[in-house]
Amino acid sequence: MAVVRQLIDGYSQAAPTDRLLVQRRAGYHPTGGMPVVLYCHSAGGSAVEPATFISPAAPANSTVDRLVRAIAEAGYLVVAGDFGLRSNPGDVLFPARLFGNDEALARMADALTWARSKGGGRGGPAQVMGFSMGGGAAQAFAVNYPADVASLSLFAPVCSLQDFAANNRAGQAPAVNAAYGGTYVDATHGPLHSPVRFAAQPSVPADLWFSQIDTTCLPQFCQQVATAYGDRVTVHDIPGEHGTNAQVAAINPADVVAFLDAHRPAA
């Protein structure tokens, strides 16, 4: 089935230079609208990550592209945005990553409003997914906007902002600190933004994919989140180091779509 892609500018009044990459099955306009999937990009990505995965090891027809196309072909409206990057009025993206802070979550809420009002998406909660930094942001969105989330699909997610800030994980401590006003303070920011601090709270089902040899998004924190989710989570053990094509290729699109279908919100 053919998939239609559209790049949207200016969807958010709060961040007017941000973009959305919207994907849908060609010619598909169901009564009541399409179920919405929000995709949250990694620290090295942007709105176009689902079309051009950021790993140098990934081929041109990347595995993230393959995954998102499969979701769109299954009848979902897939909306990816510049949720994790701070941009300036000249539409030049700064290297500032937002790591699921309030600004990033507000952009996600704006994208969902656009999807419902202008994109052909149905009302009600969305199914939210994200890779790495985006996986952390997806979980934070579920806690801060619980009525807007039906399920979570998490791919090698950031689960401890404290670990990133304290240990300069993947060189991202300056970005995490900047995203939280200059210094990330776990006692202050963690309860609503760092998944290991709030994982028992979201009541939605989750699909969690992570690697035991990942040295960026450490497996012990992913496991801590999985334990807190309890019987609401399905855990997938995948191979590979963080962001490599081997890791992302192990995420089976059929399994992801099956999870989305099982938890698709009622029309």
C-alpha positions in Angstrom: 0.0 0.0 0.0 1.2 3.5 -0.8 2.0 5.9 2.0 1.5 9.7 1.7 4.0 12.0 3.4 3.5 15.6 4.2 5.8 18.1 5.9 3.9 20.7 7.9 5.3 24.1 9.1 3.9 26.3 11.8 1.5 23.9 13.5 2.3 25.3 17.0 1.8 28.9 18.1 4.3 28.3 20.9 7.0 27.1 18.5 6.0 28.5 15.1 9.1 27.3 13.3 8.6 23.6 14.3 7.7 21.0 11.7 5.6 17.9 11.6 6.2 15.0 9.3 2.8 13.4 8.8 2.3 10.0 7.2 -0.9 8.2 6.3 -2.2 5.4 4.0 -2.9 6.9 0.5 -6.6 7.4 -0.1 -7.7 6.3 3.4 -10.3 8.5 5.0 -12.3 6.5 7.5 -15.4 7.8 9.1 -14.5 9.5 12.4 -10.9 9.9 11.4 -7.7 7.9 11.7 -6.3 6.8 15.0 -3.3 9.0 15.8 0.3 7.9 16.6 2.7 10.5 17.9 6.4 9.7 17.2 9.0 11.4 19.4 12.5 11.5 17.9 15.9 10.8 19.5 18.4 13.4 20.6 20.2 13.2 17.3 17.0 13.4 15.3 14.1 15.7 14.3 10.7 15.6 12.8 12.1 13.8 9.7 13.7 11.0 11.7 11.0 8.5 10.6 12.1 9.1 7.0 15.9 9.4 7.5 17.1 7.6 10.7 20.1 9.4 12.2 22.4 6.4 12.7 25.4 6.4 10.3 25.0 2.6 10.2 21.5 2.8 8.9 20.9 2.3 5.1 19.0 4.9 3.1 15.8 3.0 3.4 16.2 2.9 7.1 14.5 0.6 9.6 12.8 3.5 11.3 11.3 4.4 7.9 10.2 0.7 7.5 8.6 0.7 10.9 6.7 4.0 10.5 5.6 3.1 7.0 4.1 -0.2 8.3 2.2 1.7 11.0 0.8 4.2 8.4 -0.1 1.3 6.1 -2.1 -0.2 8.9 -4.4 2.8 8.9 -2.8 5.1 11.5 -2.1 8.8 11.1 1.6 9.0 12.2 2.7 12.4 13.3 6.4 13.1 14.1 7.5 16.6 15.1 10.5 18.7 16.2 9.4 17.9 19.8 12.8 17.7 21.2 14.7 20.5 19.5 14.6 24.3 20.3 14.5 26.4 17.2 14.8 30.1 16.5 12.6 32.5 14.4 14.9 31.9 11.4 13.9 28.3 11.3 17.4 27.2 12.1 17.5 24.3 14.5 19.9 24.9 17.4 21.6 21.8 18.9 19.6 22.2 22.1 17.7 19.0 23.1 14.7 19.4 25.3 14.7 15.9 26.9 11.0 15.8 27.7 10.8 19.1 29.5 7.6 21.1 29.7 8.3 22.9 26.3 8.7 19.5 24.5 5.5 18.2 26.0 3.5 21.3 25.1 4.7 20.9 21.5 3.4 17.3 21.5 0.1 18.5 22.8 -0.1 21.1 20.0 0.7 18.4 17.5 -2.1 16.2 18.8 -4.5 19.2 18.5 -3.4 19.7 14.9 -3.8 16.0 14.1 -7.4 16.0 15.4 -8.5 19.4 13.9 -6.6 19.5 10.6 -4.8 16.2 10.0 -7.7 13.8 9.7 -7.1 12.2 13.1 -9.9 11.1 15.3 -10.6 12.6 18.7 -9.6 11.0 21.9 -6.2 9.7 23.1 -3.3 9.0 20.9 -0.8 6.1 20.9 2.6 7.6 21.7 6.0 6.2 20.7 9.6 7.3 20.8 13.2 6.3 20.4 15.9 7.1 23.0 15.3 10.7 24.2 11.9 10.5 22.5 11.0 7.4 24.5 11.6 9.3 27.7 9.5 12.2 26.4 6.7 9.8 25.5 6.6 8.5 29.0 6.6 12.0 30.5 3.8 13.0 28.2 1.7 10.1 29.5 2.1 11.4 33.1 1.6 15.1 32.3 -1.2 14.6 29.7 -2.8 11.3 30.9 -6.2 11.8 29.1 -4.3 12.1 25.8 -2.4 8.8 25.8 -3.8 5.3 25.1 -0.6 3.4 24.9 3.2 3.7 24.9 5.7 2.1 22.5 9.2 2.7 23.8 12.4 1.9 21.8 15.7 2.0 23.8 14.2 4.9 25.8 15.9 7.3 28.1 14.6 6.2 31.5 16.9 8.1 34.0 17.6 11.8 33.4 19.6 11.8 36.6 22.0 9.2 35.0 22.4 11.4 31.9 23.0 14.5 33.9 25.3 13.0 36.6 27.3 10.8 34.4 27.3 12.8 31.1 25.8 9.8 29.4 26.6 10.0 25.7 27.9 13.5 26.3 24.4 14.8 26.9 24.7 16.2 30.4 25.0 19.8 29.2 21.8 19.3 27.1 19.9 17.8 30.0 20.9 20.6 32.3 20.1 23.3 29.8 16.7 21.8 29.2 15.9 22.1 32.8 16.9 25.7 33.4 20.6 25.3 33.7 20.8 22.4 36.2 18.8 19.2 36.3 17.6 18.5 39.8 16.2 15.0 40.2 14.1 15.8 43.3 12.5 18.8 41.5 12.3 17.7 37.9 12.3 13.9 38.1 8.8 13.2 39.4 7.2 14.5 36.2 10.0 14.0 33.6 12.3 11.1 34.5 10.6 7.8 33.9 12.3 5.9 36.7 10.7 8.4 39.1 7.2 8.0 37.9 6.9 4.7 36.0 4.3 3.3 38.4 1.9 6.1 37.6 0.8 5.8 33.9 -2.1 3.4 33.7 -1.7 2.7 30.0 -0.2 -0.4 28.4 3.3 -0.2 27.2 5.6 -2.0 24.7 9.2 -1.7 25.8 12.2 -2.6 23.6 15.7 -2.4 24.9 19.2 -4.0 24.7 21.2 -5.6 27.5 24.4 -4.2 26.0 23.2 -0.6 25.5 25.7 1.8 27.1 23.6 4.9 26.5 20.1 4.1 27.7 21.2 1.6 30.3 19.3 -1.6 30.6 19.0 -1.5 34.4 16.9 1.7 34.2 14.8 0.2 31.4 14.3 -2.9 33.6 13.4 -0.6 36.6 10.7 1.0 34.5 9.4 -2.4 33.3 9.2 -3.7 36.9 7.2 -0.6 37.9 4.8 -1.0 34.9 4.2 -4.6 36.0 1.7 -6.6 34.0 0.9 -3.5 31.8 4.2 -3.9 29.9 5.5 -6.2 27.2 9.3 -6.4 27.2 11.4 -7.2 24.1 15.1 -8.0 24.5 16.8 -6.7 21.4 20.5 -6.9 20.3 23.0 -4.1 19.6 24.5 -1.0 20.9 22.4 2.2 21.1 21.1 3.6 17.8 22.9 1.1 15.6 21.1 -0.4 12.7 21.3 -3.8 14.3 19.4 -2.6 17.3 16.7 -0.8 15.4 16.3 -3.6 12.8 15.4 -5.9 15.6 12.2 -3.9 16.3 9.7 -6.0 14.3 7.1 -3.7 12.6 4.5 -6.5 12.7 4.8 -6.8 16.5 4.6 -3.0 16.9 1.5 -2.8 14.7 -0.1 -5.8 16.6 0.4 -3.9 19.9 -1.1 -0.7 18.5 -4.1 -2.7 17.1 -4.6 -4.4 20.4 -4.8 -1.1 22.3 -6.3 1.1 19.6 -8.7 3.6 21.1 -12.4 3.2 20.3 -13.6 5.4 17.5 
